[in-house]
Amino acid sequence: MGKSLRIAVYDDKYPTSFVTPRASRHTIVRQRFLPFNLVSSKLEGVTLIEPALSVDMVHAFNRIPVNSSKYIMSFESHLPRQFALRKRGLMARYLVSRITNPGCRRIIALSHFARRCFLAQHAGNPQLDLLTAKLMVRHPNIVVPAVEDAMSQDTAAELVLTFVGAHFGRKGGCVAVKIAEKALEQNLPIRVNIVSSLQVGGPIWTDPTAPGFFDPYLKLLGLKNVQHHGALPNQAVRKLLRNSHFGILATFGDTFGYSALESMSEHTPVLGTGVCALPEFLEDGVNGISLPVKLNEVGDWWNPGYDFRGDANFAQYFRDEVERLACLAIDRLKTYIGHPELMAPLRRQARRTAETMFAAEPAGAFLDALYDRVALERATDPAQLDPALDVSSPQSLPAESLPSVSSPFVPNENTPEQPHRIPTASAA
């Protein structure tokens, strides 16, 4: 065990907590940073962190620190974040040079999906070998509360579903309210909570931008089996999830899906889509319900093209996908109504997923040891992973001898297949 170090991290409200230790034997120094995206959207991938005396290194997230000589760089999808930059422009080249430079000691993808995005982004980079030599995957970490299953004695006579997401369209809020509508039409005892500030369209990259597109879905918030809570503090969200049969994250694009992790930590399985990072921890019929969607080559949602979000074809595709997913969800949910013996294994495995893959304690121990190793490295030496110690998170939930509790959805010729799921853990 090395000496206690001083590690500077960004003092943001929420994101950095998922990639840094929740508790550490080192001193975590939360430093203010300059959000350059407020100056220009082209500069969202870079920042200046407030200087601190005697800091051993910086652990940055998404924004590359330009005034740090030794740092670890975590990211959630793309690095550098240069969505508004000319790909071969001066600024883009500078940002790439900052992560190629040996001062950047490790590059940590939040998921194997993020790793695929990164490799595709840098496929033509002649210095790709320098980047992959220090590239690893570590899943986010959360506090798994020491609580019993609040629904252990529940009869599942009425299913309660809880959707959480500020971006109502992107994260599956439309699917959630359509589930509620179909439940009423079919006289099914299903009730839906919506926790959302209802942000739609505009800059949200998955959303159609046609005027009034989301109005029919927002109108469904008034259904008698829907309760819209607006935005809530985290503890209130956790309580809702704890007392639900499923959390809903039928997302069209999520770099990870933190609400799904929080749901599982409360013993609550997730009804989600097999997109982006979700297949790394959501296993159909084991710890939730995974609805198939058509994917592109890296595992992102396939659609007619983000540059065409204002077109009628994009709007119709989105509308059809919402309808298809809601129909699939209703068919799957029927299985569990009045069957607590089917819900119990799902809930047990959901909690196991949170404890096995995302618990804060082992994540903190790993990061503390990583900081020890990086502190001993010279910032001028080539950076590379320690093959024995810099181990990536598994690509899926480690296997257990418990059988699946329901038959997984079998896609037919009219339904896109789910991505192939790697059945055992392996390092990147």
N, C-alpha and C positions, 0 to 999 in steps of 0.2 A: 504494500500500500504506500503510495507516494505522499508527498506533502500536500497540504490543502492549497489549492490554486484559486485564482480569481478569474472567473469566466464571464465575459461581458455578453449579454444577450439583449435583444430589442425589447424595449418596454412598451409592448403593444397590449391591447385589451384581451386578446384571445389566442391568436394563432400560434405564437411562439411556445406557449405552454405545452402543446402537443408534441414538440420535437426536442424539448430540453427536459432535464430532470425536474420532477415535481418536488423531490427532496434530494439534497445532495450533500456529501461530505465536503465538497468544495464550496466556495463562496460565489453564488450566482449574482452578478452585478447587473441590474436592469437599467439600461441606459436609454435615454431618449435618442431618437434618430430623426433625420430630416426626410419627410415623405415627399420626395421629388415629384411624385405623380400629381401632387397639387399644383406644381409649377407647369408640368406637361405630362400628358398620358404616355408620351414616348419614353419617359424616364422612370417608369414604375419599377424597373428591375434593378435599380441602383440606389444607394443611400450613403449618407454620411452619418456615422454613429458618434454620439457625444464622447469626446475623449475621457478616459478614466485613468487615474494613476495606478501603476503597477498591475495592469491587467495582463495575464499570461496569454490569453487568446480571446477571440470572438467566436461565438457560435451563432451564425447568421441564418435567417430563414427567408428565402425567396429573393430578398433585396441584397445585392452584392455590396459589401462595404468597401468603399474606395479608399478609405483612410486607415485600413488595418493591415499590418504586416504579416500576421499569422492568424488564420481563421479556418473554421470548419463551416461548410456551406450546405445547409439542408434546403430542399425544395420540394414542391408538391406536384408539379407537372412539367414545366419547361424551365430551363436554365441556360442562358439568361432569359428573363421575361422580356421579350422584345417584340410583342405583338404589334405595336404601333411603329416600330422602327424599320427602316430599310435594312433588309437582311445583310447586305454587304456594305452598309454605310459605315462611316468612321466610328460612330458611337457603338454600333453592334460589334464591330471588330474589337473595340476597347473592352467591352464587357466580356467577350470570350477570352481575351488575353488575361483578364483578372482571375478567371477560374482555371486557366491553363498554367498560370504562374505558380511556382512551388510554394508561395506564401499561402495559397489555398491548399490545405493539407489533406482534407477529405471532402468528397462530394457525396451527400447522403440523400438518396431518393426516398420519398415518403412511402412509396409502394413499388411493386414490380411494374405496374402500369406506368408510373412516373419514369422508371428506368427505361422502358420501351420508348416513351415520348422523347426522353433525352437522347437516346441513341439514334432515333430517327432524325431528330433536330440536327445532330452533329455528324450525320452520315458522310457528308462531303468535307468534313474538317480534317486537314492533313495531320493535325495534332490529336486525333481521336484517341490514340494509344495513351497519351499522357493523361487524358481525362478518364478513360476506363481503368487505368491503373489505380485510381483513388476513388472509384465509384462503388458504392454499396447501397443496400436497401435496409432501412429500419422503419418499421411501422410506427405510427403515432402511439403515444401512451396516454392513458386516462386513469383517473381515480376510480377504482372498483369498490363501491361502498360495502361495508360489512353489514348487509341486510339480507334477511331471509326472503324467499319468494312470497310476495304479498298476495299472489293469486293461487297459492298452493291448494286452497280449499274451494276454489271457484268452480262452478258447474259448467261454465261456458255456454249457458243458456242464451246469453246475449253477448256477442263479440264486440269488444271495444277496441277501436283502432286509433292510433295517434300519429298524425303527420306533424313534423317539425321542420320549418325552413322559411327563412325570410323571402327567398326567391320562390314564389308560389308555383310558377310554371315549370321552371327548370327542375326543381326537386320532387315534383310529383303531386303537387297539391290538386291539379286538375284531375288526376287519376283518383285521388282520395275522395273528392266530392262526387265523381261519377260512380264510384263504388257505392257511396251512400244513396245516390239516386236509384241505382239498379237494385239495391237492397229493398228500398221502398216498393219499387215496381213488382218485385218478386216476393214481397211480404217476408223478408228475411230479417231476423233480429240482429242487426248490425248498427252500431253507433260510431260516429267518427268525430274525433277532436282535431281541430285545425289550429296549430300554433304558428302564426305567420303574420308579418307586417304587409304581406300581399304585394310584394314588389314584382312587377312583370314588365316584359317588353324592353324597349330602349337598349341600354348597354348590356343586358343579360344575354349572353352569346347564343343560348339555345332557343330563345323565345321568338315567335313570330312578332312582327312589328306592325301588322295591319291594324289600323284604328278599330277599337272595339272588339278585337279578337277574343280577349279573355272575359268579356262581359258575361256570356252565358255561364261560364264556370264560376265566376264570382257570385252570380245570382244564386247558385246552388248552396252557398253558405247559409241561406235562409231555410234550408230543409229542416224538418222537425227532428231528424236523427243526426244533425250536424251541429256542433258547438264551436264557434270561432272565438278563440281566446286572445287573438292579437299576439303581440310580443310578450313573453314572460321571462322572469329571472330563471336562471338555470335550475335552482332547487325546485321551483314549481314545475318546470318541464320534466325533471327527473321523477317527480311524484306522479305526474300524469302517465309517463311511460311505465312506471312501476305498477300502475293499476290498469294497464292495457293488456290485451291479448297479443297484439302485434304493433310494432312501430312501423310506419310507412315511409319508405324512401324509394319510391318508384321514379328514380331520377333519370334525366336525360344527359346529365353530365356532372360528375362530382369527382374532384381530385381524390377524395377518400370517402367522406360521408360520416362525419363525427357523430351525428345524431343516431346513426345505426350502432355505433360503439356504445354510446350512452344507454341506448335501449337495451342492448345485450347485457350491459353491466347491471341492469335492474331485473335480470332474468327474463326479459321480454324479447321474443324472437322478432325478426324483421321481415316485412314484405317489401322486397326491393327488386331492382332490375339488375340483370347480369352485365353491367357496364362498368368501364374504368377499373377502379380498384376493388369494387364490391365482390367479384368472384374469388378474391384472395381470402375472404373470410366468411362470406355468406354461401352456405351450402344448402341447396334445395332439399327440403324434406328432412333436414338434420337440425339446423338452427334457425330455420325460417322458410320463406317461400321466395324463390328467385324466378322472376319473369323474364323470358328470353326477349332480346332485342337484336336488331341487326347491327353489327359492329364493323368498324374499319380495321385496317391492318394493325393498329396499336391497341385496339380494344375500346376505342371511343365510340359513341353513338354515331351511326351512319345516318346522314340526312341529305337533302338535296343541295346543301351548301350554305354555309353561314353568311356568305355574301348575298344570298337571295332571301333573307328572312322577311323582306317586305313583299315577296311575291305570293300569289295565290297558291302556287304549287307547294311551297314550303308550309303555308298555313294549313292546307288540306292534309299534308303528310303528318304534321304534328297532331291535328285533330283526329286523324285515323289511328295514330299510335296511342293516343289517350284512350280512345274507345276500345281498341284491341286489348290494351293492358288492363283496363277496368273489367272487361268481360272475362279475361283469364283469371284475374284476381277473385272475382265473385265465384267462379267455378271451383277454385282451390279453397276458398274460405268456407264454403258449404260443408266441406269435410269435417271441420272442427266444431261446428255449432252443436252444442249439447254433448260434446265428446271430450271431457277433461282428460281422459286416459291418453288421448292423442296430443293434447296440448302439453302435458307434463314433460315428455321427452324433449320436445322442442325447447321448452323453457330451461330445462337442465343443460342442454347443449349450448343454448345462447349464452348462459352464464359462464359455462366452461370456455367458450370462445373468448369472452372478455378477459377471464383470468389467465388463460394460456397465451394469448397473443398480444394483449394490450395493457396489462397491469403495469402500474407506475413503478413498483418496486424493482422488478428485474430490469426494466428499461433504464431506471436511474443508475443501477449498478453498472450496466453496460456503458453508459455514457460517462460515468465517473472514471472508469478504467480507460476509456478512449481518451479522455482529457489528459490522464496521466501519460499515456503513450505519446500523444502529440506534443505535450510540453517538453519532452526529452528530444524531440526532433528539431533539427535546425531548419529554419524557414528558407534557407538557400539550397538545401539538398532536394533531389527529386522526391516527390511525394508518391507513396504507393501503399496499398493495403498490407496489413499483416495477415497472411493467409490463414493463420491459426486463430487470431483474435478478432479481426475485423469481419465478423460473420454477418451475413445478411439475414433478415427475417425470413421465415418460411413463405412459400408461395401459396400455401393454403393451410387450412386448419389441420393440424396433425391428426392422423388417423386414430380412431378408438374403436373398440370392439362392439360398440352399440350400433344396431342396425338403423337404417333410415326408417322414419315413422310413417311415411306416406310415399306412394309411388311418385317419382319425379316426373315432371311434365315431359312428355315425349313430343317433340315438334313434328308437324307433318309437312307436306311439301309446300304448304302455303305460309308456313311460319319460319322465320330465320332461326337457325340453330344457336344454342348457347355456345359460348367459347369452351374449348376443351379445358377441363379442370385437372390440374396436376394433383394426384391423390395423396401424395406424401410430401413432407417438407423437404426443401432443398435450398441451398444457398445460391445466390446469384453468381 
